[in-house]
């Protein structure tokens, strides 16, 4: 993640869908436009649904990083309303 200047991080590995997206969305709402959020999540439903939902909300997906341990880090830039 060194290639991105991450402003905030949220770990959603301890929750299940749809709460995963809700926690990520709340974290994004607390950021200013253009800031970057790193979302740490489990493989499976979260990695399938959270990036899609964030993109549908109009934010920019910068990268999805496979950590090799059944978790991923989703790097997102907040786009203004």
N, C-alpha and C positions, 0 to 999 in steps of 0.2 A: 504493500500500500504506500510505499515511499514516494511513488510517482504522483500522488494526490495530496493536496494540503487539506486534510480532513478536519472539519470544524467540530463535528460531534459524532459520537458513536452510540449505537443502541444494540443491545444483545436481546434477541427474541428467541433464543434457543430453548427457553423454559416455558414457552406458551404455544398453543395450537391455533390453527386457522379457525375463525377469521381474526382472532385477537392479534395474530402476527402482523397483519397489515395495519390494524388499528394502532398498535404501538409504533410502527414505523411512520405512519401518517402523523401521529401526534409529535414525534421527534422532528419531522420535517416542518411542521407548522411553527415550531419554536425557532427555526433558522431564518436568517434574512435571505432574500433572493440572491442566488449565485453561490451560496455557501454549500459545502459538501458534507453529506451524511454517509457514514459507513454502517451498514446493517449486517450484524452477525446472525446467521440463521442456519437451521438444519436443512439437510437434503430432504427431498420429497415434496410435500404440498407447499411448504413455505417458499422453496426455491422456484417452484412452478408458478405460484400465485402472486407473491409479493412483488417481484419485478414487473409483472404484467399490470397489476393494479396501480403501482406507482407511475408507470408510463401512461396509463389511461388518465391519471390525475394531471398529466401534463409535465411531469418532471423528467429530467434527462438521466438515463441510465448510462453511467460512464464505464463501468466494468463489473463483471461478476467473477469473483476469484474463488476457485476451488481450493480449499485448504488441505485436501487430501485426507481429512478425518471425518467425512460425512457432514462437514459444515462448509458454509460459503460466506464470503463477505461481498455484499452488494454496495457499490459505490454510486451514490446518487447526487446530482446537482439540483438544488431547489430552483424551480422556475416560477416567477411571479404569477400571481392570480390573474 
